Amino acid sequence: MAPAVSKSRRASGLSISRTFPPPIKPEALKGAEFLDLLRSEKELDWTFLSPSALFVEGERTGKFRLGKDALLTGDKGSSISLEDYAIALVDEIEKPAHSRQRFTVGY
């Protein structure tokens, strides 16, 4: 289930509404707080990789999309396999393209 978007509490582009899945809410809020801290950092070169709403079992396909601050969704919701998430992370390490930015990965 993808997090709901509403005009309720917002932190670093994360929208928290009554329908936001309760089990992941504390972690999502802590991640948003950390991203706010990174964005205020003046000297550190950082990158913040946000996954889709769901990690799914799958395989390495190498066929995924990258985005900025918005949750990536598609016909089947918002998901990414751990294998493709890892590839996106390694790609960023080997060829940095998101210095001092958050980016997202999903199908």
Secondary structure, DSSP 8 states (H G I E B T S, - for coil): ------SSEEETTEEE-TTS-GGGHHHHHHHHHHHHHHHH-SS---EEEE--SEEE--------EEESSS---BTTBSEEEHHHHHHHHHHHHHS---TTEEEEEE-
